[in-house]
Amino acid sequence: MAVLALKLLLTPTIMVAATLAGRRFGRAVSGWFIGLPLTSGPIALIFAIEHGHRFAAHAATGSLGGAIAEVGFCLGYASGSRHSWQLAVLSGSAGFAAVAGVLEALSVGLRPGVIVLLATCAVAALAIGLALVHGGPPVDDEVLPSRWDIPARAIVTTAFLLALTALATTFGASLSGLLAVYPLYSVVMAAFAHRSHGAAAARQVLRGLLVGLFSFVAFYCVLAIALPRTGTGAAFACALTAALAVQAATIPLLFGAGARSSVDRATAF
């Protein structure tokens, strides 16, 4: 119940913040922002407090695999983006499910070497994703969004969360593990950008997400290794420090890759 309440509180807040960041600095920044473990990080803390360090460390390794599955989502969405946004969402979800299903079947222990190997695979997958997902030409942002755009995003994201939670409860533990790492924010951000400004806008969001997920990988790699060996406070402090350091280091990659919309147009959202 505490996890669901936390999600219901954070989900619309994060969606609104990411949307506003995207309007001010470009769509790629909104994707980069949601790459941080903004929801899953606090939930991991609840797991550590309520279920112990070992349980939370296992969950952290699962989240590392989730980063690889999100690359599958980005590649699937980008592949389907030349068609409608609905088909792109289905294609991205299929890509996510395919990768997550394979990873779910693998048993990953808590040995540091195995965790580092998984994190290395995640970094390699992100690099491949960035090489294959192209933002495309600048998108015309002169059309102002509807006044209902932000409320609609928050409502859709929260409704989507409730639906996923209900499905997980109905169909059991296996599906629960898969749905727990479903890229909810990414789906809504990409679909809204796609519907309003076309496929190139959605791919800009996805490229930003791929850049932002490097910090996600750093957070869960450090957390999974540190939790069984240190206290909760120390483990989360180290993981957060690593995530913020990597997030800061990726800023040149985010803007240098041409992911940002022009500054002159950013304020016209």
C-alpha positions as CSV (number, residue, x, y, z in Angstrom):
1,M,0.0,0.0,0.0
2,A,2.9,2.4,0.8
3,V,4.5,1.7,-2.5
4,L,1.3,2.4,-4.4
5,A,0.6,5.6,-2.4
6,L,4.1,6.8,-3.2
7,K,3.7,6.1,-6.9
8,L,0.3,7.9,-7.0
9,L,2.0,10.9,-5.3
10,L,5.2,11.0,-7.4
11,T,3.8,9.9,-10.8
12,P,1.8,13.1,-11.8
13,T,4.5,15.3,-10.1
14,I,7.3,13.8,-12.2
15,M,5.3,14.0,-15.4
16,V,4.5,17.6,-14.9
17,A,8.1,18.5,-14.0
18,A,9.4,16.6,-17.0
19,T,6.9,18.2,-19.4
20,L,7.9,21.7,-18.1
21,A,11.6,20.9,-18.4
22,G,11.0,19.7,-22.0
23,R,9.2,22.9,-22.9
24,R,11.9,25.1,-21.5
25,F,15.0,23.2,-22.7
26,G,13.9,20.8,-25.4
27,R,12.2,17.4,-25.6
28,A,15.4,15.5,-25.1
29,V,15.7,17.1,-21.7
30,S,12.3,15.7,-20.7
31,G,13.5,12.2,-21.6
32,W,16.9,12.8,-19.8
33,F,15.0,13.9,-16.7
34,I,12.8,10.8,-16.4
35,G,15.9,8.6,-16.9
36,L,16.7,9.3,-13.2
37,P,15.4,6.8,-10.7
38,L,12.8,9.3,-9.4
39,T,10.1,6.8,-8.6
40,S,12.0,3.5,-8.4
41,G,14.6,5.0,-6.1
42,P,12.2,5.9,-3.2
43,I,10.5,2.5,-3.7
44,A,13.8,0.8,-3.4
45,L,14.3,2.6,-0.1
46,I,10.9,1.4,1.1
47,F,11.9,-2.2,0.1
48,A,15.2,-1.9,2.1
49,I,13.3,-0.6,5.2
50,E,10.4,-3.0,5.1
51,H,12.0,-6.2,3.6
52,G,15.7,-5.9,4.4
53,H,18.9,-5.2,2.5
54,R,19.1,-8.4,0.6
55,F,15.6,-8.1,-0.8
56,A,16.2,-4.5,-1.9
57,A,19.6,-5.5,-3.5
58,H,17.8,-8.2,-5.6
59,A,15.3,-5.6,-6.6
60,A,18.1,-3.3,-7.6
61,T,19.6,-6.0,-9.9
62,G,16.2,-6.4,-11.5
63,S,16.1,-2.6,-12.1
64,L,19.5,-2.9,-13.9
65,G,17.9,-5.4,-16.2
66,G,15.0,-3.0,-16.6
67,A,17.4,-0.4,-18.1
68,I,18.3,-2.9,-20.9
69,A,14.6,-3.6,-21.4
70,E,14.0,0.1,-21.8
71,V,16.5,0.1,-24.7
72,G,14.3,-2.5,-26.3
73,F,11.3,-0.2,-25.8
74,C,13.2,2.7,-27.4
75,L,14.3,0.6,-30.4
76,G,10.8,-0.8,-30.9
77,Y,9.1,2.6,-30.6
78,A,11.6,4.2,-33.0
79,S,11.1,1.4,-35.5
80,G,7.3,1.8,-35.4
81,S,7.4,5.6,-35.2
82,R,7.2,6.0,-39.0
83,H,3.6,4.9,-38.6
84,S,1.0,6.1,-36.1
85,W,1.9,6.8,-32.5
86,Q,-0.5,3.9,-31.4
87,L,1.5,1.4,-33.5
88,A,4.7,2.9,-32.2
89,V,3.6,2.4,-28.6
90,L,2.6,-1.2,-29.3
91,S,6.0,-1.8,-31.1
92,G,7.9,-0.3,-28.2
93,S,6.0,-2.3,-25.7
94,A,6.7,-5.5,-27.6
95,G,10.4,-4.7,-27.7
96,F,10.3,-4.0,-24.0
97,A,8.4,-7.2,-23.2
98,A,10.8,-9.3,-25.3
99,V,13.9,-8.1,-23.6
100,A,12.4,-8.0,-20.1
101,G,11.0,-11.6,-20.6
102,V,14.4,-12.9,-21.4
103,L,16.0,-11.1,-18.4
104,E,13.3,-12.2,-16.1
105,A,14.1,-15.8,-16.9
106,L,17.8,-15.3,-16.0
107,S,18.9,-15.7,-12.3
108,V,21.2,-12.9,-11.4
109,G,23.0,-13.2,-8.0
110,L,24.4,-10.6,-5.8
111,R,28.1,-11.1,-6.5
112,P,29.7,-7.8,-7.3
113,G,31.3,-9.2,-10.5
114,V,28.0,-10.4,-11.8
115,I,26.4,-7.0,-11.0
116,V,29.2,-5.1,-12.7
117,L,28.8,-7.4,-15.8
118,L,25.1,-6.7,-15.9
119,A,25.7,-2.9,-15.6
120,T,28.3,-3.1,-18.4
121,C,25.8,-4.9,-20.6
122,A,23.3,-2.1,-19.8
123,V,25.8,0.6,-20.7
124,A,26.6,-1.2,-24.0
125,A,22.9,-1.5,-24.7
126,L,22.4,2.2,-24.1
127,A,25.3,3.0,-26.4
128,I,23.8,0.8,-29.2
129,G,20.4,2.5,-28.6
130,L,21.9,5.9,-29.1
131,A,23.6,4.8,-32.3
132,L,20.3,3.5,-33.7
133,V,17.7,6.0,-32.5
134,H,18.1,9.2,-34.4
135,G,16.3,12.4,-33.4
136,G,15.9,13.6,-36.9
137,P,15.6,17.2,-38.1
138,P,14.5,20.0,-35.8
139,V,10.7,20.0,-35.2
140,D,8.6,23.1,-35.6
141,D,7.4,24.1,-32.2
142,E,5.5,27.2,-33.1
143,V,2.1,25.7,-32.4
144,L,1.3,26.2,-28.7
145,P,0.0,23.1,-26.8
146,S,-3.5,23.0,-25.5
147,R,-4.1,24.2,-21.9
148,W,-5.2,20.7,-21.2
149,D,-1.9,19.2,-22.3
150,I,-0.2,19.0,-18.9
151,P,-3.3,17.9,-17.0
152,A,-3.9,15.2,-19.6
153,R,-0.4,13.9,-19.3
154,A,-0.7,13.7,-15.5
155,I,-4.1,12.0,-15.7
156,V,-3.1,9.5,-18.4
157,T,0.1,8.5,-16.6
158,T,-1.7,8.0,-13.3
159,A,-4.5,6.0,-14.9
160,F,-1.9,3.9,-16.8
161,L,-0.1,3.2,-13.4
162,L,-3.4,2.1,-11.8
163,A,-4.1,-0.2,-14.8
164,L,-0.6,-1.8,-14.7
165,T,-1.0,-2.3,-10.9
166,A,-4.3,-4.0,-11.4
167,L,-2.9,-6.2,-14.1
168,A,0.0,-7.2,-11.9
169,T,-2.3,-8.1,-9.0
170,T,-4.6,-10.1,-11.3
171,F,-2.0,-12.1,-13.2
172,G,0.5,-12.9,-10.5
173,A,4.2,-12.5,-9.6
174,S,5.8,-13.2,-13.0
175,L,3.8,-10.4,-14.8
176,S,4.3,-8.2,-11.7
177,G,8.0,-8.3,-12.2
178,L,7.7,-7.4,-15.8
179,L,5.2,-4.6,-15.3
180,A,7.2,-3.1,-12.4
181,V,9.9,-1.8,-14.7
182,Y,7.6,-0.9,-17.6
183,P,8.7,2.6,-18.9
184,L,5.5,4.4,-18.0
185,Y,6.8,7.9,-18.3
186,S,8.6,7.2,-21.5
187,V,5.5,5.9,-23.1
188,V,3.4,8.9,-22.2
189,M,6.1,11.5,-23.1
190,A,6.9,9.9,-26.4
191,A,3.3,9.3,-27.4
192,F,2.2,12.9,-26.6
193,A,5.2,14.3,-28.5
194,H,4.5,12.0,-31.4
195,R,0.8,12.9,-31.5
196,S,1.5,16.7,-31.3
197,H,4.6,17.1,-33.4
198,G,5.4,13.9,-35.2
199,A,7.8,11.0,-35.1
200,A,11.0,13.1,-34.9
201,A,9.8,14.8,-31.7
202,A,9.1,11.4,-30.1
203,R,12.6,10.1,-31.1
204,Q,14.1,13.2,-29.5
205,V,12.4,12.2,-26.2
206,L,13.7,8.7,-26.6
207,R,17.3,9.9,-27.2
208,G,17.1,12.0,-24.1
209,L,15.8,9.0,-22.2
210,L,18.7,6.8,-23.4
211,V,21.2,9.4,-22.2
212,G,19.5,9.8,-18.9
213,L,19.5,6.0,-18.2
214,F,23.3,6.0,-17.8
215,S,22.6,7.6,-14.3
216,F,19.9,5.0,-13.7
217,V,22.4,2.2,-14.3
218,A,25.0,3.9,-12.0
219,F,22.5,4.2,-9.2
220,Y,21.4,0.6,-9.2
221,C,24.8,-0.9,-9.8
222,V,26.2,0.9,-6.8
223,L,23.0,0.2,-4.7
224,A,23.0,-3.5,-5.5
225,I,26.7,-3.9,-4.5
226,A,26.5,-1.6,-1.4
227,L,23.3,-2.7,0.2
228,P,24.4,-6.1,1.4
229,R,27.6,-4.7,2.7
230,T,26.7,-1.3,4.3
231,G,23.8,0.3,6.1
232,T,20.8,1.6,4.2
233,G,21.8,5.3,4.5
234,A,25.4,4.8,3.3
235,A,24.3,2.6,0.4
236,F,21.7,5.1,-0.9
237,A,24.0,8.0,-0.3
238,C,26.7,6.4,-2.5
239,A,24.2,5.3,-5.1
240,L,22.6,8.8,-5.3
241,T,26.1,10.4,-5.5
242,A,27.0,8.1,-8.4
243,A,23.8,8.8,-10.2
244,L,24.0,12.6,-10.0
245,A,27.7,12.5,-11.0
246,V,26.9,10.5,-14.1
247,Q,23.8,12.6,-14.9
248,A,26.0,15.7,-14.8
249,A,28.6,14.1,-17.0
250,T,26.0,13.3,-19.6
251,I,24.9,16.9,-20.1
252,P,27.4,17.5,-23.0
253,L,26.3,14.3,-24.6
254,L,22.7,15.4,-24.4
255,F,23.2,18.8,-26.0
256,G,26.3,18.0,-28.1
257,A,24.4,15.3,-30.0
258,G,22.0,17.9,-31.3
259,A,19.2,16.5,-29.1
260,R,18.0,19.9,-27.9
261,S,15.5,21.9,-29.7
262,S,16.6,25.4,-30.6
263,V,16.7,27.8,-27.7
264,D,14.7,30.4,-29.6
265,R,11.8,27.9,-30.0
266,A,12.0,26.4,-26.5
267,T,10.1,29.3,-24.9
268,A,7.4,29.1,-27.5
269,F,6.1,25.7,-26.2
